[in-house]
Amino acid sequence: MPPATSMSSGKSTRRRADELSVYAHRREVASLEDLNSLTSRLSYHDDVEQDDFVSLTMPVQRKPWDWDDQLHPIFQMNLPEDYMLQMLQMLQEQFGPISVAAQ
């Protein structure tokens, strides 16, 4: 079974607005960035162990994983839908970017 994975827009100074931190086993293992409206990229950090993979379909490697359909399905399945998505969009419009991290 793949490890529990979460995403956060982390407050690290090295993060851009279109880049998210990706966590596995409660530690940051990769970054997910929006390259353009149709392409996203997952890049594992240099110090990540082989067992810290985000998905069985994306094992740890130095070469970034590019996905040409907006967002890889492993991340799409974790996105909020319907009412919750509308509420998050409304809050973001009112208060700015929202950071959500698994505890």
MARSE-634499 format. One record per residue: residue number from 1; x, y, z of N, C-alpha, C in turn; residue in three letters; chain. Coordinates in nm, 3 decimals. Example, Ala and Ser with C-alpha at 12.3 -4.5 7.8 and 13.67 -1.06 7.14 Angstrom:
# MARSE-634499
+------+---------+---------+---------+---------+---------+---------+---------+---------+---------+-------+-------+
| paro |     n.u |     n.v |     n.w |    ca.u |    ca.v |    ca.w |     c.u |     c.v |     c.w | marmi | vexvo |
+------+---------+---------+---------+---------+---------+---------+---------+---------+---------+-------+-------+
|    1 |   1.319 |  -0.569 |   0.780 |   1.230 |  -0.450 |   0.780 |   1.320 |  -0.330 |   0.780 |   ALA |     A |
|    2 |   1.285 |  -0.225 |   0.708 |   1.367 |  -0.106 |   0.714 |   1.290 |   0.003 |   0.787 |   SER |     A |
+------+---------+---------+---------+---------+---------+---------+---------+---------+---------+-------+-------+
***
This chain:
# MARSE-634499
+------+---------+---------+---------+---------+---------+---------+---------+---------+---------+-------+-------+
| paro |     n.u |     n.v |     n.w |    ca.u |    ca.v |    ca.w |     c.u |     c.v |     c.w | marmi | vexvo |
+------+---------+---------+---------+---------+---------+---------+---------+---------+---------+-------+-------+
|    1 |   0.084 |  -0.117 |   0.000 |   0.000 |   0.000 |   0.000 |   0.089 |   0.124 |   0.000 |   MET |     A |
|    2 |   0.058 |   0.226 |  -0.082 |   0.141 |   0.346 |  -0.085 |   0.133 |   0.423 |   0.046 |   PRO |     A |
|    3 |   0.235 |   0.501 |   0.077 |   0.236 |   0.577 |   0.202 |   0.132 |   0.687 |   0.199 |   PRO |     A |
|    4 |   0.091 |   0.730 |   0.317 |  -0.001 |   0.842 |   0.326 |   0.068 |   0.965 |   0.269 |   ALA |     A |
|    5 |  -0.001 |   1.034 |   0.182 |   0.056 |   1.149 |   0.113 |  -0.031 |   1.270 |   0.138 |   THR |     A |
|    6 |   0.030 |   1.384 |   0.160 |  -0.046 |   1.507 |   0.174 |   0.027 |   1.619 |   0.102 |   SER |     A |
|    7 |  -0.045 |   1.726 |   0.078 |   0.012 |   1.841 |   0.010 |  -0.009 |   1.964 |   0.097 |   MET |     A |
|    8 |   0.082 |   2.057 |   0.089 |   0.073 |   2.181 |   0.165 |   0.138 |   2.291 |   0.084 |   SER |     A |
|    9 |   0.086 |   2.410 |   0.099 |   0.150 |   2.524 |   0.033 |   0.258 |   2.583 |   0.122 |   SER |     A |
|   10 |   0.303 |   2.509 |   0.219 |   0.411 |   2.542 |   0.311 |   0.457 |   2.686 |   0.314 |   GLY |     A |
|   11 |   0.510 |   2.730 |   0.425 |   0.554 |   2.868 |   0.441 |   0.703 |   2.884 |   0.421 |   LYS |     A |
|   12 |   0.766 |   2.784 |   0.364 |   0.909 |   2.792 |   0.339 |   0.938 |   2.907 |   0.244 |   SER |     A |
|   13 |   1.049 |   2.975 |   0.265 |   1.082 |   3.090 |   0.181 |   1.121 |   3.049 |   0.040 |   THR |     A |
|   14 |   1.153 |   2.922 |   0.016 |   1.192 |   2.880 |  -0.117 |   1.073 |   2.845 |  -0.206 |   ARG |     A |
|   15 |   0.951 |   2.842 |  -0.153 |   0.832 |   2.806 |  -0.228 |   0.779 |   2.924 |  -0.309 |   ARG |     A |
|   16 |   0.735 |   2.893 |  -0.430 |   0.667 |   2.992 |  -0.513 |   0.517 |   2.975 |  -0.493 |   ARG |     A |
|   17 |   0.438 |   3.069 |  -0.543 |   0.293 |   3.063 |  -0.529 |   0.232 |   2.943 |  -0.600 |   ALA |     A |
|   18 |   0.298 |   2.895 |  -0.706 |   0.244 |   2.784 |  -0.784 |   0.314 |   2.651 |  -0.751 |   ASP |     A |
|   19 |   0.370 |   2.641 |  -0.629 |   0.444 |   2.522 |  -0.588 |   0.395 |   2.475 |  -0.451 |   GLU |     A |
|   20 |   0.372 |   2.345 |  -0.439 |   0.326 |   2.285 |  -0.313 |   0.430 |   2.189 |  -0.258 |   LEU |     A |
|   21 |   0.435 |   2.177 |  -0.127 |   0.516 |   2.075 |  -0.063 |   0.436 |   1.946 |  -0.060 |   SER |     A |
|   22 |   0.503 |   1.834 |  -0.084 |   0.438 |   1.703 |  -0.080 |   0.503 |   1.621 |   0.031 |   VAL |     A |
|   23 |   0.420 |   1.562 |   0.116 |   0.467 |   1.489 |   0.232 |   0.436 |   1.340 |   0.221 |   TYR |     A |
|   24 |   0.526 |   1.257 |   0.270 |   0.503 |   1.113 |   0.287 |   0.568 |   1.076 |   0.419 |   ALA |     A |
|   25 |   0.502 |   0.997 |   0.498 |   0.552 |   0.957 |   0.629 |   0.583 |   1.079 |   0.716 |   HIS |     A |
|   26 |   0.500 |   1.181 |   0.705 |   0.509 |   1.303 |   0.786 |   0.635 |   1.386 |   0.763 |   ARG |     A |
|   27 |   0.697 |   1.368 |   0.649 |   0.810 |   1.456 |   0.618 |   0.802 |   1.498 |   0.472 |   ARG |     A |
|   28 |   0.853 |   1.616 |   0.445 |   0.849 |   1.669 |   0.309 |   0.945 |   1.590 |   0.220 |   GLU |     A |
|   29 |   0.892 |   1.534 |   0.111 |   0.974 |   1.451 |   0.023 |   0.984 |   1.507 |  -0.119 |   VAL |     A |
|   30 |   0.892 |   1.597 |  -0.156 |   0.891 |   1.645 |  -0.295 |   0.820 |   1.779 |  -0.303 |   ALA |     A |
|   31 |   0.828 |   1.838 |  -0.421 |   0.749 |   1.958 |  -0.449 |   0.668 |   1.932 |  -0.575 |   SER |     A |
|   32 |   0.550 |   1.989 |  -0.578 |   0.459 |   1.979 |  -0.691 |   0.439 |   2.118 |  -0.745 |   LEU |     A |
|   33 |   0.467 |   2.137 |  -0.873 |   0.454 |   2.271 |  -0.930 |   0.371 |   2.270 |  -1.056 |   GLU |     A |
|   34 |   0.306 |   2.382 |  -1.080 |   0.226 |   2.404 |  -1.198 |   0.316 |   2.469 |  -1.302 |   ASP |     A |
|   35 |   0.350 |   2.395 |  -1.408 |   0.438 |   2.450 |  -1.512 |   0.361 |   2.539 |  -1.607 |   LEU |     A |
|   36 |   0.239 |   2.501 |  -1.638 |   0.145 |   2.582 |  -1.717 |   0.007 |   2.525 |  -1.694 |   ASN |     A |
|   37 |  -0.093 |   2.571 |  -1.764 |  -0.230 |   2.528 |  -1.736 |  -0.254 |   2.381 |  -1.767 |   SER |     A |
|   38 |  -0.165 |   2.315 |  -1.837 |  -0.186 |   2.174 |  -1.873 |  -0.076 |   2.081 |  -1.824 |   LEU |     A |
|   39 |   0.025 |   2.131 |  -1.757 |   0.138 |   2.047 |  -1.716 |   0.176 |   2.073 |  -1.571 |   THR |     A |
|   40 |   0.193 |   1.964 |  -1.496 |   0.243 |   1.976 |  -1.359 |   0.368 |   1.889 |  -1.346 |   SER |     A |
|   41 |   0.449 |   1.918 |  -1.243 |   0.575 |   1.847 |  -1.222 |   0.592 |   1.812 |  -1.075 |   ARG |     A |
|   42 |   0.625 |   1.686 |  -1.050 |   0.662 |   1.641 |  -0.916 |   0.812 |   1.620 |  -0.916 |   LEU |     A |
|   43 |   0.882 |   1.686 |  -0.824 |   1.027 |   1.671 |  -0.812 |   1.060 |   1.626 |  -0.670 |   SER |     A |
|   44 |   1.121 |   1.508 |  -0.661 |   1.164 |   1.459 |  -0.530 |   1.286 |   1.539 |  -0.485 |   TYR |     A |
|   45 |   1.297 |   1.561 |  -0.353 |   1.414 |   1.628 |  -0.298 |   1.534 |   1.533 |  -0.303 |   HIS |     A |
|   46 |   1.653 |   1.588 |  -0.304 |   1.777 |   1.509 |  -0.318 |   1.799 |   1.410 |  -0.204 |   ASP |     A |
|   47 |   1.752 |   1.442 |  -0.084 |   1.781 |   1.357 |   0.032 |   1.674 |   1.252 |   0.061 |   ASP |     A |
|   48 |   1.583 |   1.229 |  -0.032 |   1.472 |   1.136 |  -0.011 |   1.516 |   0.992 |  -0.033 |   VAL |     A |
|   49 |   1.475 |   0.903 |   0.060 |   1.505 |   0.760 |   0.049 |   1.409 |   0.694 |  -0.050 |   GLU |     A |
|   50 |   1.447 |   0.580 |  -0.104 |   1.364 |   0.508 |  -0.201 |   1.228 |   0.467 |  -0.143 |   GLN |     A |
|   51 |   1.220 |   0.446 |  -0.013 |   1.094 |   0.407 |   0.051 |   0.998 |   0.524 |   0.072 |   ASP |     A |
|   52 |   1.041 |   0.645 |   0.045 |   0.958 |   0.764 |   0.067 |   0.884 |   0.808 |  -0.059 |   ASP |     A |
|   53 |   0.843 |   0.713 |  -0.141 |   0.774 |   0.746 |  -0.265 |   0.634 |   0.800 |  -0.236 |   PHE |     A |
|   54 |   0.585 |   0.881 |  -0.326 |   0.452 |   0.940 |  -0.315 |   0.346 |   0.844 |  -0.368 |   VAL |     A |
|   55 |   0.381 |   0.770 |  -0.471 |   0.289 |   0.676 |  -0.534 |   0.370 |   0.562 |  -0.595 |   SER |     A |
|   56 |   0.311 |   0.444 |  -0.599 |   0.378 |   0.331 |  -0.666 |   0.405 |   0.362 |  -0.813 |   LEU |     A |
|   57 |   0.321 |   0.447 |  -0.871 |   0.339 |   0.483 |  -1.012 |   0.445 |   0.591 |  -1.032 |   THR |     A |
|   58 |   0.495 |   0.650 |  -0.922 |   0.598 |   0.754 |  -0.929 |   0.706 |   0.725 |  -0.825 |   MET |     A |
|   59 |   0.789 |   0.622 |  -0.847 |   0.895 |   0.593 |  -0.750 |   0.996 |   0.708 |  -0.742 |   PRO |     A |
|   60 |   1.073 |   0.709 |  -0.635 |   1.173 |   0.813 |  -0.615 |   1.278 |   0.804 |  -0.726 |   VAL |     A |
|   61 |   1.302 |   0.917 |  -0.789 |   1.406 |   0.929 |  -0.890 |   1.451 |   1.074 |  -0.897 |   GLN |     A |
|   62 |   1.567 |   1.098 |  -0.953 |   1.621 |   1.235 |  -0.962 |   1.553 |   1.315 |  -1.073 |   ARG |     A |
|   63 |   1.513 |   1.247 |  -1.180 |   1.444 |   1.314 |  -1.290 |   1.302 |   1.347 |  -1.245 |   LYS |     A |
|   64 |   1.254 |   1.470 |  -1.269 |   1.118 |   1.506 |  -1.227 |   1.012 |   1.428 |  -1.305 |   PRO |     A |
|   65 |   0.898 |   1.410 |  -1.242 |   0.783 |   1.347 |  -1.306 |   0.695 |   1.458 |  -1.363 |   TRP |     A |
|   66 |   0.683 |   1.466 |  -1.494 |   0.595 |   1.564 |  -1.559 |   0.465 |   1.495 |  -1.600 |   ASP |     A |
|   67 |   0.354 |   1.565 |  -1.581 |   0.224 |   1.511 |  -1.616 |   0.155 |   1.611 |  -1.708 |   TRP |     A |
|   68 |   0.117 |   1.566 |  -1.827 |   0.060 |   1.656 |  -1.928 |  -0.092 |   1.660 |  -1.928 |   ASP |     A |
|   69 |  -0.155 |   1.637 |  -1.816 |  -0.301 |   1.644 |  -1.808 |  -0.339 |   1.715 |  -1.679 |   ASP |     A |
|   70 |  -0.288 |   1.834 |  -1.661 |  -0.309 |   1.920 |  -1.545 |  -0.248 |   1.864 |  -1.417 |   GLN |     A |
|   71 |  -0.299 |   1.753 |  -1.365 |  -0.252 |   1.702 |  -1.237 |  -0.258 |   1.550 |  -1.239 |   LEU |     A |
|   72 |  -0.153 |   1.487 |  -1.187 |  -0.148 |   1.341 |  -1.183 |  -0.268 |   1.287 |  -1.103 |   HIS |     A |
|   73 |  -0.327 |   1.174 |  -1.145 |  -0.445 |   1.120 |  -1.076 |  -0.427 |   1.097 |  -0.926 |   PRO |     A |
|   74 |  -0.306 |   1.066 |  -0.880 |  -0.285 |   1.045 |  -0.736 |  -0.316 |   1.172 |  -0.657 |   ILE |     A |
|   75 |  -0.295 |   1.289 |  -0.720 |  -0.327 |   1.415 |  -0.654 |  -0.471 |   1.458 |  -0.683 |   PHE |     A |
|   76 |  -0.521 |   1.429 |  -0.802 |  -0.659 |   1.464 |  -0.837 |  -0.759 |   1.400 |  -0.741 |   GLN |     A |
|   77 |  -0.733 |   1.275 |  -0.701 |  -0.829 |   1.205 |  -0.616 |  -0.837 |   1.265 |  -0.476 |   MET |     A |
|   78 |  -0.744 |   1.351 |  -0.440 |  -0.745 |   1.414 |  -0.307 |  -0.801 |   1.556 |  -0.309 |   ASN |     A |
|   79 |  -0.842 |   1.604 |  -0.425 |  -0.896 |   1.739 |  -0.434 |  -1.039 |   1.743 |  -0.382 |   LEU |     A |
|   80 |  -1.077 |   1.852 |  -0.316 |  -1.216 |   1.865 |  -0.271 |  -1.310 |   1.880 |  -0.390 |   PRO |     A |
|   81 |  -1.435 |   1.842 |  -0.369 |  -1.534 |   1.851 |  -0.476 |  -1.655 |   1.931 |  -0.431 |   GLU |     A |
|   82 |  -1.734 |   1.971 |  -0.527 |  -1.864 |   2.034 |  -0.508 |  -1.863 |   2.143 |  -0.403 |   ASP |     A |
|   83 |  -1.944 |   2.125 |  -0.298 |  -1.964 |   2.228 |  -0.197 |  -1.833 |   2.267 |  -0.129 |   TYR |     A |
|   84 |  -1.751 |   2.168 |  -0.091 |  -1.626 |   2.197 |  -0.021 |  -1.531 |   2.277 |  -0.111 |   MET |     A |
|   85 |  -1.524 |   2.244 |  -0.237 |  -1.441 |   2.319 |  -0.331 |  -1.489 |   2.463 |  -0.342 |   LEU |     A |
|   86 |  -1.620 |   2.482 |  -0.352 |  -1.675 |   2.618 |  -0.360 |  -1.642 |   2.698 |  -0.234 |   GLN |     A |
|   87 |  -1.652 |   2.634 |  -0.119 |  -1.622 |   2.704 |   0.007 |  -1.474 |   2.742 |   0.015 |   MET |     A |
|   88 |  -1.385 |   2.652 |  -0.025 |  -1.242 |   2.683 |  -0.023 |  -1.208 |   2.795 |  -0.120 |   LEU |     A |
|   89 |  -1.270 |   2.795 |  -0.237 |  -1.247 |   2.903 |  -0.334 |  -1.295 |   3.036 |  -0.279 |   GLN |     A |
|   90 |  -1.411 |   3.036 |  -0.214 |  -1.465 |   3.158 |  -0.155 |  -1.372 |   3.210 |  -0.045 |   MET |     A |
|   91 |  -1.325 |   3.121 |   0.042 |  -1.233 |   3.162 |   0.149 |  -1.103 |   3.217 |   0.093 |   LEU |     A |
|   92 |  -1.053 |   3.152 |  -0.012 |  -0.929 |   3.198 |  -0.072 |  -0.946 |   3.336 |  -0.135 |   GLN |     A |
|   93 |  -1.059 |   3.361 |  -0.196 |  -1.085 |   3.494 |  -0.253 |  -1.090 |   3.599 |  -0.145 |   GLU |     A |
|   94 |  -1.148 |   3.565 |  -0.030 |  -1.161 |   3.660 |   0.080 |  -1.031 |   3.682 |   0.157 |   GLN |     A |
|   95 |  -0.958 |   3.573 |   0.184 |  -0.846 |   3.580 |   0.277 |  -0.710 |   3.550 |   0.216 |   PHE |     A |
|   96 |  -0.704 |   3.511 |   0.090 |  -0.577 |   3.480 |   0.027 |  -0.549 |   3.331 |   0.031 |   GLY |     A |
|   97 |  -0.427 |   3.290 |  -0.008 |  -0.391 |   3.148 |  -0.016 |  -0.415 |   3.073 |   0.115 |   PRO |     A |
|   98 |  -0.460 |   2.949 |   0.101 |  -0.490 |   2.864 |   0.216 |  -0.384 |   2.756 |   0.225 |   ILE |     A |
|   99 |  -0.329 |   2.733 |   0.343 |  -0.231 |   2.628 |   0.366 |  -0.296 |   2.518 |   0.448 |   SER |     A |
|  100 |  -0.292 |   2.396 |   0.395 |  -0.350 |   2.281 |   0.464 |  -0.242 |   2.175 |   0.476 |   VAL |     A |
|  101 |  -0.210 |   2.135 |   0.597 |  -0.108 |   2.032 |   0.618 |  -0.166 |   1.924 |   0.708 |   ALA |     A |
|  102 |  -0.135 |   1.798 |   0.677 |  -0.180 |   1.685 |   0.759 |  -0.107 |   1.686 |   0.892 |   ALA |     A |
|  103 |  -0.177 |   1.656 |   0.996 |  -0.116 |   1.650 |   1.128 |  -0.083 |   1.510 |   1.166 |   GLN |     A |
+------+---------+---------+---------+---------+---------+---------+---------+---------+---------+-------+-------+
***
